[in-house]
Amino acid sequence: IYSITSSTKVVVNALEKDVTIYWVVQADEEDGVIENLLERYESLSSRITVVRKNPDVFPTFTAQYTDEAVPNNSLIVECGDKSRYISYNDIYKSDVDYTNYSYVYSFDGEGAITSAIDYVVSEELPKLYMLEGHGEAELPDEFREQIEKENMELETFSLLNADGVPEDADAVLIYSPADDISADERDMLIDYLTDSGKLLVMAGPTENGTLTNLYGVLKTYGVTVSDGFVIEGDREHYAFRQPYILLPDIASDTITDPLIEGKYYAIMPLAQGLTINADYAVPLLTTSDSAFSKSAGYALDTYEKEEGDTDGPFAVAVRVNIGSGGQIVWFSSGSFLEEIYNAYSSGA
């Protein structure tokens, strides 16, 4: 609660504009934790100023920033003509604990304030384009909120009525498609990657056949996808007595190091096995040597290994660095971001 993370220090130390944080608080109603946090922000940079605004003295002040009812101890972050309102209810958040179906309250003051500062000082926000047209699942609320918190603009698009990925795309997201892309779409994604594009894919096994063309993007860069989904044979590598809910080993990488340092577990349900055949592809999450891929997929009738199943070990998440700055990050489960699995992994 009282510490400031390194990511906040990076944002604050890079400030080239003055930022004002208005603290909307009545006299003698100050939240001590928020007060301490605001003092730390002020001490980090001479460009940050905290100004108290008592709603009893300035009853119309917040109306220029939001039309919502503003709870006591809320904040407004402003730089020039850009501002962001942070409700007290976004600082103290409530989440459902699925282990006992109760509410758990957490403090996210730093995350909310740093996100707001980054937003108000940014000239342009990165654009994340999400592909649609193949039965893609809805983004889980918490993941969508995290994208917004990171100040990325999220837009949907289709390659069916375009000649390529939009030129202003900083990255393309493909989330849990039910059906395959076309060969033309595959080629457009490869062209985008060759031209320094960034692609994030979360795709698991489907009930409607194999995503041959989508997997063809990955195959172009030396990673193949096994049919069906992975069954883990090592009890320490699966959760809830279900061998298809994987607890993979986490490899060291800039993406995964925070999880390793925090001693988190990644939970990957219904994942497909990835086999790496190129030096520029590196695993992020891997199964044990006892894992195998059930080629029957959703039609399986046993978790035992049978003829036709493929021996592991496998990667279930990879990062592929392509020449000219292009990059793929690929997770072979379309379910791991669902609310219940994210909650079981404590947000990992």
Secondary structure, 3 states (H helix, E strand, C coil): CCCCCHHHHHHHHCCCCCEEEEEECCCCCCCHHHHHHHHHHHHHCCCEEEEEECCCCCCCHHHHCCCCCCCCCEEEEEECCEEEEECHHHHEEEEEECCCCEEEEEECHHHHHHHHHHHHHCCCCCEEEEECCCCCCCCCHHHHHHHHHCCCEEEEECCCCCCCCCCCCCEEEEECCCCCCCHHHHHHHHHHHHCCCEEEEECCCCCCCCCHHHHHHHHHCCEEECCCEEECCCHHHECCCCCCEECCEECCCCCCHHHHHCCCCCCEECECCEEECCCCEEEEEECCCCCEEECCHHHCCCCCCCCCCEECCCEEEEEEECHHHCEEEEECECCCCCHHHHHHCCCC
